[in-house]
């Protein structure tokens, strides 16, 4: 919930939700700092997966980034999450030869 609150304070137009029958069934956070676009927290209601909701959210995210002049999109998938990695691969995303590093500034 903290991450959603932070996103709503910073470029809230790039936090998208998918709605079916007045119920939120998917969401995605999009970021761009002028060098790379980022996809964070793509989520789809498990009962609606494999029905195009995630694909449509990704298409909208890519279009926003394309219009902003973004040359490349990055995203991170936990190494154990094969289903997510396969989904992104089906959209044309490929594994980059990088090591992801992080440092917490907020003890969360």
Residue frames as qw, qx, qy, qz and C-alpha x, y, z in Angstrom:
[[0.000, 0.884, 0.467, 0.000, 0.00, 0.00, 0.00],
 [0.331, -0.734, 0.103, 0.584, 2.91, 2.37, 0.69],
 [0.376, -0.078, 0.588, 0.712, 4.14, 1.97, -2.88],
 [0.138, 0.659, 0.648, 0.356, 0.73, 2.88, -4.32],
 [0.207, -0.910, -0.254, 0.256, 0.54, 5.96, -2.09],
 [0.397, -0.521, 0.325, 0.682, 4.02, 7.02, -3.22],
 [0.320, 0.213, 0.677, 0.627, 3.11, 6.53, -6.87],
 [0.036, 0.809, 0.572, 0.131, -0.07, 8.57, -6.50],
 [0.251, -0.874, -0.019, 0.415, 2.11, 11.46, -5.28],
 [0.209, -0.547, 0.557, 0.589, 4.58, 11.08, -8.16],
 [0.263, 0.242, -0.664, -0.656, 3.16, 11.01, -11.69],
 [0.513, 0.126, 0.719, -0.452, -0.17, 9.43, -10.75],
 [0.675, 0.491, -0.133, -0.534, -1.27, 9.39, -14.41],
 [0.486, 0.440, -0.747, -0.112, 1.14, 6.51, -14.86],
 [0.240, -0.033, 0.901, -0.359, -0.63, 4.25, -12.38],
 [0.510, 0.026, -0.487, -0.708, -3.21, 2.42, -14.48],
 [0.442, 0.014, 0.804, -0.397, -6.05, 0.19, -13.39],
 [0.288, -0.085, -0.784, -0.543, -8.21, -2.23, -15.34],
 [0.417, 0.072, 0.531, -0.734, -11.86, -2.27, -14.33],
 [0.292, -0.153, -0.838, -0.434, -14.52, -4.87, -15.14],
 [0.462, -0.602, -0.598, -0.257, -18.06, -4.39, -13.88],
 [0.281, -0.852, 0.100, -0.432, -16.96, -1.62, -11.47],
 [0.848, -0.488, 0.157, 0.132, -14.30, -3.88, -9.92],
 [0.103, 0.808, -0.566, -0.129, -10.55, -3.30, -10.18],
 [0.989, 0.049, 0.135, -0.023, -9.13, -6.43, -11.81],
 [0.812, 0.171, 0.031, 0.558, -5.63, -5.28, -12.70],
 [0.117, -0.982, 0.054, 0.141, -3.07, -2.54, -12.21],
 [0.793, 0.231, 0.013, 0.564, 0.35, -1.43, -13.32],
 [0.256, -0.885, 0.050, 0.385, 2.86, 1.23, -12.23],
 [0.706, 0.546, 0.126, 0.433, 4.93, 2.91, -14.92],
 [0.383, -0.809, 0.075, 0.440, 8.04, 5.01, -14.43],
 [0.679, 0.547, 0.121, 0.475, 10.42, 6.98, -16.63],
 [0.435, -0.754, -0.015, 0.491, 13.35, 9.11, -15.56],
 [0.292, 0.871, -0.227, -0.325, 14.46, 10.15, -19.06],
 [0.001, 0.539, -0.819, -0.197, 16.81, 7.21, -19.65],
 [0.200, -0.056, -0.966, -0.151, 14.78, 4.01, -19.19],
 [0.637, -0.312, -0.130, -0.693, 11.16, 3.23, -18.65],
 [0.004, -0.156, 0.924, -0.350, 10.19, 0.91, -15.83],
 [0.672, -0.305, -0.449, -0.504, 7.26, -1.41, -15.31],
 [0.001, 0.199, -0.800, 0.567, 6.47, -2.19, -11.70],
 [0.320, 0.151, 0.734, -0.579, 3.76, -4.22, -10.03],
 [0.511, 0.032, -0.533, -0.674, 1.76, -5.50, -12.97],
 [0.238, 0.044, 0.884, -0.401, -1.05, -7.42, -11.29],
 [0.517, -0.075, -0.493, -0.696, -4.16, -9.15, -12.60],
 [0.731, -0.200, 0.375, -0.534, -6.94, -10.82, -10.64],
 [0.248, -0.261, 0.924, 0.126, -6.04, -14.55, -10.73],
 [0.543, 0.402, 0.710, -0.199, -9.52, -15.47, -11.97],
 [0.505, 0.822, 0.115, -0.239, -9.02, -13.24, -15.04],
 [0.263, -0.600, 0.624, 0.426, -5.48, -14.20, -16.01],
 [0.311, -0.008, 0.834, 0.455, -4.87, -15.37, -19.56],
 [0.295, 0.720, 0.628, -0.033, -7.77, -13.25, -20.79],
 [0.433, 0.582, 0.225, 0.650, -5.76, -10.30, -22.10],
 [0.314, -0.933, -0.175, 0.005, -6.00, -7.95, -19.11],
 [0.605, -0.579, 0.235, 0.494, -2.25, -7.92, -18.43],
 [0.541, 0.226, 0.478, 0.654, -1.44, -7.68, -22.13],
 [0.092, 0.838, 0.371, 0.391, -3.71, -4.62, -22.51],
 [0.435, -0.880, -0.007, 0.189, -2.17, -2.95, -19.46],
 [0.634, -0.306, 0.370, 0.605, 1.30, -3.55, -20.90],
 [0.410, 0.520, 0.475, 0.579, 0.22, -2.15, -24.28],
 [0.114, -0.950, -0.225, -0.182, -1.04, 1.03, -22.59],
 [0.582, -0.709, 0.164, 0.363, 2.17, 1.31, -20.56],
 [0.624, 0.010, 0.442, 0.645, 4.32, 0.88, -23.65],
 [0.247, 0.736, 0.416, 0.474, 2.30, 3.52, -25.50],
 [0.314, -0.945, -0.078, 0.052, 2.69, 6.04, -22.65],
 [0.621, -0.523, 0.326, 0.484, 6.44, 5.43, -22.60],
 [0.554, 0.324, 0.492, 0.588, 6.72, 5.58, -26.39],
 [0.086, 0.891, 0.313, 0.317, 4.93, 8.95, -26.43],
 [0.444, -0.875, 0.089, 0.170, 7.33, 10.21, -23.73],
 [0.418, 0.790, -0.447, 0.022, 10.29, 9.35, -25.98],
 [0.670, -0.490, 0.552, -0.082, 11.42, 6.37, -23.93],
 [0.438, 0.548, -0.655, -0.280, 13.94, 4.21, -25.85],
 [0.494, 0.093, -0.862, 0.074, 13.83, 1.06, -23.70],
 [0.691, -0.512, 0.013, -0.510, 11.72, -0.50, -20.98],
 [0.263, 0.270, -0.865, 0.331, 13.14, -2.39, -18.03],
 [0.751, -0.428, -0.021, -0.503, 11.31, -4.56, -15.55],
 [0.003, 0.397, -0.875, 0.278, 12.26, -7.03, -12.88],
 [0.858, -0.167, -0.295, -0.386, 10.82, -10.47, -12.27],
 [0.582, -0.535, 0.584, -0.182, 11.69, -12.62, -9.30],
 [0.185, 0.423, -0.848, -0.261, 13.80, -15.52, -10.57],
 [0.218, 0.098, 0.951, -0.194, 11.33, -18.08, -9.15],
 [0.484, 0.520, 0.373, -0.597, 8.36, -16.50, -10.97],
 [0.312, -0.026, 0.784, 0.535, 8.48, -18.49, -14.22],
 [0.258, 0.682, 0.684, 0.030, 4.86, -17.66, -15.09],
 [0.038, 0.922, 0.068, -0.379, 5.59, -13.92, -15.08],
 [0.260, -0.519, 0.586, 0.566, 8.86, -14.38, -17.00],
 [0.346, 0.243, 0.833, 0.357, 7.03, -16.43, -19.63],
 [0.203, 0.840, 0.479, -0.155, 4.30, -13.78, -19.90],
 [0.037, -0.859, 0.189, 0.474, 6.81, -11.00, -20.52],
 [0.335, -0.251, 0.754, 0.507, 8.72, -13.17, -23.00],
 [0.367, 0.522, 0.753, 0.163, 5.46, -13.63, -24.94],
 [0.136, 0.945, 0.222, -0.196, 5.34, -9.83, -25.25],
 [0.630, 0.686, -0.104, 0.349, 8.87, -9.66, -26.66],
 [0.315, -0.859, 0.366, -0.172, 10.83, -8.93, -23.49],
 [0.843, 0.253, -0.415, 0.231, 14.21, -10.62, -23.23],
 [0.742, -0.594, -0.084, 0.299, 16.55, -11.28, -20.32],
 [0.244, 0.891, -0.299, 0.240, 19.28, -8.65, -20.00],
 [0.805, 0.012, -0.406, 0.432, 22.71, -9.71, -18.81],
 [0.059, -0.656, 0.258, -0.707, 22.68, -7.55, -15.68],
 [0.409, -0.253, -0.758, 0.440, 22.74, -7.91, -11.94],
 [0.278, -0.761, -0.286, -0.512, 20.00, -6.11, -10.09],
 [0.403, -0.045, -0.561, 0.722, 21.17, -4.28, -6.99],
 [0.298, -0.757, -0.352, -0.463, 19.10, -2.39, -4.47],
 [0.297, 0.023, -0.553, 0.779, 19.37, -0.41, -1.29],
 [0.266, -0.737, -0.616, -0.082, 16.47, 0.38, 1.02],
 [0.135, 0.356, -0.180, 0.907, 16.24, 4.03, 2.03],
 [0.596, -0.364, 0.072, -0.712, 12.95, 3.49, 3.86],
 [0.155, -0.262, 0.917, -0.258, 13.07, 0.73, 6.50],
 [0.571, -0.105, -0.581, -0.570, 9.53, -0.24, 5.35]]
